Amino acid sequence: MEDLKNKSIKIENYEATLTSGDLINIIQHSVTRDDMESLRKELKSDNQKLDSKIDAVAEKLDSKIDKLNSKIDANFKWLAGIMIAGILIPIALNFIK
């Protein structure tokens, strides 16, 4: 890459010296309102795409959580039944003796 130190430009009888800072300033000020507007539109569309992807993932996660919740509920009923039986059987056997 070419070094961006002071560069002299001669145009007929006129000579100007541009520094790297001058070049950066020229480039920064060359951004037009149209460029800024197109950038805004791109950012908005990117945000909308990202929002839709997040919504899709959230819906999938909700459905998986609902399935897991129903499995836990079904297994909890079995676990509660076993615990109650585990408590009642020794008590009943104690009364039978």
N, CA and C of each residue as an Amber inpcrd file, in Angstrom:
protein
   291
   0.8350000  -1.1730000   0.0000000   0.0000000   0.0000000   0.0000000
   0.8820000   1.2390000   0.0000000   0.4840000   2.2010000  -0.7560000
   1.2830000   3.4090000  -0.8960000   1.2210000   4.2350000   0.3880000
   2.3390000   4.8180000   0.7360000   2.4110000   5.6240000   1.9440000
   1.5730000   6.8910000   1.7770000   0.8000000   7.2500000   2.8010000
  -0.1050000   8.3930000   2.7080000   0.4770000   9.6410000   3.3760000
   1.7530000   9.8920000   3.1870000   2.3480000  11.1100000   3.7220000
   1.9740000  12.2700000   2.8200000   2.5690000  13.4160000   3.0350000
   2.2450000  14.6000000   2.2520000   2.4880000  14.3490000   0.7690000
   1.4920000  14.6390000  -0.0550000   1.5800000  14.4700000  -1.5030000
   1.3420000  15.8230000  -2.1580000   2.1480000  16.1500000  -3.1190000
   1.9870000  17.4150000  -3.8350000   1.3040000  17.1640000  -5.1560000
   0.3790000  18.0390000  -5.4870000  -0.3350000  17.9500000  -6.7560000
  -0.1410000  19.2780000  -7.4790000   0.3090000  19.2260000  -8.7290000
   0.4790000  20.4400000  -9.5210000  -0.5640000  20.4630000 -10.6220000
  -1.3120000  21.5310000 -10.6670000  -2.2720000  21.7490000 -11.7420000
  -1.9000000  23.0920000 -12.3570000  -1.3330000  23.0290000 -13.5570000
  -0.7990000  24.2000000 -14.2620000   0.0710000  25.0320000 -13.3300000
  -0.3430000  26.2040000 -12.9410000   0.4970000  27.0680000 -12.1100000
   0.0920000  27.0170000 -10.6370000  -0.6700000  26.0330000 -10.2970000
  -1.1520000  25.9320000  -8.9090000  -0.6030000  24.6650000  -8.2840000
  -0.1050000  24.7590000  -7.0830000   0.4080000  23.5880000  -6.3760000
  -0.3000000  23.4800000  -5.0310000  -0.7650000  22.2780000  -4.6980000
  -1.4330000  22.0250000  -3.4160000  -0.7990000  20.8120000  -2.7750000
  -0.7360000  20.8210000  -1.4750000  -0.1990000  19.6930000  -0.7330000
  -1.3260000  19.0910000   0.1000000  -1.5490000  17.7900000  -0.1000000
  -2.5750000  17.0770000   0.6530000  -1.9000000  16.1560000   1.6580000
  -2.3630000  16.2260000   2.8860000  -1.8510000  15.3070000   3.9050000
  -2.8350000  14.1440000   4.0260000  -2.4260000  13.1330000   4.7430000
  -3.3300000  11.9880000   4.9320000  -4.5780000  12.4170000   5.6880000
  -4.4400000  13.3650000   6.6130000  -5.5910000  13.8870000   7.3290000
  -6.5600000  14.5910000   6.4010000  -6.0090000  15.3380000   5.4300000
  -6.8620000  16.0080000   4.4470000  -7.6320000  14.9900000   3.6140000
  -6.9540000  13.9370000   3.2050000  -7.6220000  12.9030000   2.4090000
  -8.7530000  12.2420000   3.2070000  -8.4960000  11.9830000   4.4620000
  -9.5280000  11.3730000   5.3040000 -10.7200000  12.3080000   5.4440000
 -10.4580000  13.6060000   5.6500000 -11.5460000  14.5760000   5.7560000
 -12.3700000  14.6440000   4.4770000 -11.7100000  14.6160000   3.3370000
 -12.4140000  14.6600000   2.0470000 -13.3060000  13.4360000   1.8920000
 -12.7840000  12.2850000   2.2480000 -13.5550000  11.0440000   2.1170000
 -14.7480000  11.0570000   3.0720000 -14.5280000  11.5150000   4.2980000
 -15.6200000  11.5360000   5.2720000 -16.7400000  12.4790000   4.8400000
 -16.3800000  13.6140000   4.2720000 -17.3940000  14.5860000   3.8680000
 -18.0460000  14.2370000   2.5400000 -17.5270000  13.2460000   1.8580000
 -18.1090000  12.8850000   0.5640000 -19.3440000  11.9880000   0.7020000
 -19.6180000  11.5240000   1.9150000 -20.8070000  10.7010000   2.1300000
 -22.0330000  11.5930000   1.9340000 -22.8960000  11.1740000   1.0540000
 -24.0680000  11.9950000   0.7570000 -25.2560000  11.5390000   1.5900000
 -26.3030000  12.3300000   1.5470000 -27.5180000  11.9680000   2.2750000
 -28.1420000  10.7100000   1.6850000 -27.9870000  10.5320000   0.3880000
 -28.5140000   9.3140000  -0.2390000 -27.8210000   8.0770000   0.3080000
 -26.5130000   8.1710000   0.4870000 -25.7700000   7.0410000   1.0550000
 -26.2450000   6.7420000   2.4740000 -26.4530000   7.8000000   3.2350000
 -26.9200000   7.6070000   4.6070000 -28.3190000   7.0080000   4.6210000
 -29.1880000   7.4550000   3.7140000 -30.5530000   6.9190000   3.6550000
 -30.5460000   5.4490000   3.2360000 -29.7130000   5.1050000   2.2600000
 -29.6470000   3.7000000   1.8470000 -29.1050000   2.8320000   2.9830000
 -28.1660000   3.3660000   3.7300000 -27.6400000   2.6310000   4.8800000
 -28.7290000   2.4250000   5.9280000 -29.5290000   3.4610000   6.1740000
 -30.6390000   3.3280000   7.1230000 -31.6140000   2.2450000   6.6760000
 -31.9380000   2.2330000   5.3850000 -32.8670000   1.2260000   4.8610000
 -32.2980000  -0.1750000   5.0280000 -31.0170000  -0.3290000   4.7380000
 -30.3740000  -1.6380000   4.8920000 -30.4110000  -2.0800000   6.3560000
 -30.1200000  -1.1520000   7.2590000 -30.1350000  -1.4940000   8.6830000
 -31.5370000  -1.8770000   9.1460000 -32.5470000  -1.1460000   8.6690000
 -33.9190000  -1.4840000   9.0450000 -34.3010000  -2.8680000   8.5330000
 -33.9320000  -3.1820000   7.2880000 -34.2730000  -4.4980000   6.7450000
 -33.5190000  -5.5980000   7.4860000 -32.2600000  -5.3170000   7.8400000
 -31.4920000  -6.3060000   8.6120000 -32.1220000  -6.5250000   9.9840000
 -32.5790000  -5.4410000  10.6140000 -33.2320000  -5.5690000  11.9150000
 -34.5210000  -6.3640000  11.8020000 -35.2810000  -6.1370000  10.7340000
 -36.5280000  -6.8770000  10.5420000 -36.2510000  -8.3620000  10.3240000
 -35.2240000  -8.6730000   9.5400000 -34.8610000 -10.0770000   9.3290000
 -34.4510000 -10.7220000  10.6440000 -33.6460000 -10.0060000  11.4230000
 -33.1940000 -10.5320000  12.7050000 -34.3670000 -10.7310000  13.6530000
 -35.2940000  -9.7870000  13.6770000 -36.4810000  -9.9330000  14.5270000
 -37.3000000 -11.1480000  14.1340000 -37.4640000 -11.3790000  12.8240000
 -38.2530000 -12.5350000  12.3890000 -37.5500000 -13.8380000  12.7500000
 -36.2240000 -13.8670000  12.6500000 -35.4880000 -15.0700000  13.0390000
 -35.6140000 -15.3130000  14.5440000 -35.5250000 -14.2540000  15.3260000
 -35.6600000 -14.3860000  16.7790000 -37.0520000 -14.8920000  17.1270000
 -38.0710000 -14.3560000  16.4560000 -39.4420000 -14.8090000  16.7100000
 -39.6150000 -16.2820000  16.3730000 -39.0170000 -16.7300000  15.2530000
 -39.1290000 -18.1330000  14.8600000 -38.4550000 -19.0320000  15.8910000
 -37.2880000 -18.6350000  16.3550000 -36.5790000 -19.4340000  17.3630000
 -37.3640000 -19.4440000  18.6710000 -37.9440000 -18.3100000  19.0380000
 -38.7310000 -18.2430000  20.2750000 -39.9520000 -19.1580000  20.1930000
 -40.6080000 -19.2130000  19.0340000 -41.7570000 -20.1030000  18.8730000
 -41.3470000 -21.5670000  18.9970000 -40.2310000 -21.9350000  18.3740000
 -39.7450000 -23.3130000  18.4810000 -39.4140000 -23.6480000  19.9330000
 -38.7700000 -22.7200000  20.6110000 -38.3990000 -22.9410000  22.0090000
 -39.6380000 -23.0790000  22.8790000 -40.6430000 -22.2610000  22.6330000
 -41.8920000 -22.3640000  23.4010000 -42.5560000 -23.7210000  23.2070000
 -42.5840000 -24.2090000  21.9740000 -43.2120000 -25.5110000  21.7380000
 -42.4230000 -26.6300000  22.4130000 -41.0910000 -26.5320000  22.3880000
 -40.2820000 -27.5510000  23.0620000 -40.4800000 -27.4950000  24.5750000
 -40.5980000 -26.2970000  25.1250000 -40.8260000 -26.1530000  26.5610000
 -42.1940000 -26.7240000  26.9320000 -43.1920000 -26.4810000  26.0920000
 -44.5270000 -27.0370000  26.3650000 -44.5070000 -28.5590000  26.3570000
 -43.7930000 -29.1640000  25.3880000 -43.6880000 -30.6230000  25.3400000
 -42.9940000 -31.1550000  26.5900000 -41.9110000 -30.5030000  26.9830000
 -41.1740000 -30.9250000  28.1630000 -42.0220000 -30.7670000  29.4220000
 -42.7800000 -29.7010000  29.4820000 -43.6490000 -29.4710000  30.6290000
 -44.7070000 -30.5580000  30.7480000 -45.2870000 -30.9720000  29.6190000
 -46.2910000 -32.0390000  29.6670000 -45.6580000 -33.3720000  30.0840000
 -44.4330000 -33.6400000  29.6390000 -43.7460000 -34.8590000  30.0590000
 -43.4580000 -34.8330000  31.5590000 -43.0390000 -33.6700000  32.0490000
 -42.7590000 -33.5560000  33.4840000 -44.0370000 -33.7670000  34.2850000
 -45.1410000 -33.1950000  33.8200000 -46.4160000 -33.3740000  34.5190000
 -46.8130000 -34.8470000  34.5720000 -46.6700000 -35.5510000  33.4460000
 -47.0260000 -36.9720000  33.4090000 -46.1250000 -37.7760000  34.3400000
 -44.8330000 -37.5090000  34.3330000 -43.9050000 -38.2380000  35.1980000
 -44.0980000 -37.8710000  36.6650000 -44.5120000 -36.6350000  36.9250000
 -44.7460000 -36.2280000  38.3160000 -45.9170000 -36.9950000  38.9180000
 -46.9280000 -37.2630000  38.1080000 -48.0770000 -38.0400000  38.6060000
 -47.6350000 -39.4360000  39.0230000 -46.7820000 -40.0530000  38.2030000
 -46.2650000 -41.3800000  38.5570000 -45.4040000 -41.2990000  39.8130000
 -44.5530000 -40.3050000  39.8790000 -43.6720000 -40.1540000  41.0310000
 -44.4860000 -39.8980000  42.3060000 -45.5000000 -39.0600000  42.2200000
 -46.3480000 -38.7900000  43.3840000 -47.0780000 -40.0630000  43.8050000
 -47.5630000 -40.8500000  42.8490000 -48.2410000 -42.1120000  43.1710000
 -47.3200000 -43.0860000  43.8730000 -46.0870000 -43.1880000  43.3910000
 -45.1130000 -44.1020000  44.0140000 -44.7670000 -43.6380000  45.4240000
 -44.6180000 -42.3230000  45.6040000 -44.2990000 -41.8040000  46.9330000
 -45.4410000 -42.0570000  47.9090000 -46.6560000 -41.8340000  47.4730000
 -47.8150000 -42.0770000  48.3460000 -47.9220000 -43.5610000  48.6820000
 -47.7120000 -44.4130000  47.6720000 -47.7450000 -45.8590000  47.9250000
 -46.6270000 -46.2510000  48.8830000 -45.4530000 -45.6490000  48.7230000
 -44.3170000 -45.9350000  49.6040000 -44.5910000 -45.5300000  51.0360000
 -45.3860000 -44.5190000  51.2250000 -45.7260000 -44.0900000  52.5860000
 -46.8700000 -44.9280000  53.1570000 -47.8900000 -45.1980000  52.3390000
 -49.0780000 -45.8910000  52.8360000 -48.8610000 -47.3830000  53.0560000
 -48.0750000 -48.0280000  52.2440000 -47.8690000 -49.4850000  52.3830000
 -47.2380000 -49.8250000  53.7330000 -46.1560000 -49.1630000  54.1610000
 -45.6160000 -49.4990000  55.4950000 -46.6090000 -49.2100000  56.6290000
 -47.3790000 -48.1400000  56.4740000 -48.3690000 -47.8460000  57.5210000
 -49.4400000 -48.9390000  57.5550000 -49.9140000 -49.3600000  56.3780000
 -50.9370000 -50.4150000  56.3190000 -50.3710000 -51.7310000  56.8520000
 -49.1220000 -52.0440000  56.5340000 -48.5170000 -53.2930000  57.0140000
 -48.3480000 -53.2410000  58.5290000 -48.0930000 -52.0850000  59.0790000
 -47.9300000 -51.9500000  60.5190000 -49.2690000 -52.2030000  61.2190000
 -50.3660000 -51.7270000  60.5990000 -51.6790000 -51.9750000  61.2020000
 -52.1250000 -53.4180000  61.0440000 -51.6880000 -54.0900000  59.9700000
 -52.0820000 -55.4580000  59.7320000 -51.4380000 -56.3860000  60.7610000
 -50.2660000 -56.1190000  61.1990000 -49.5570000 -56.9940000  62.1460000
 -50.2840000 -57.0760000  63.3960000
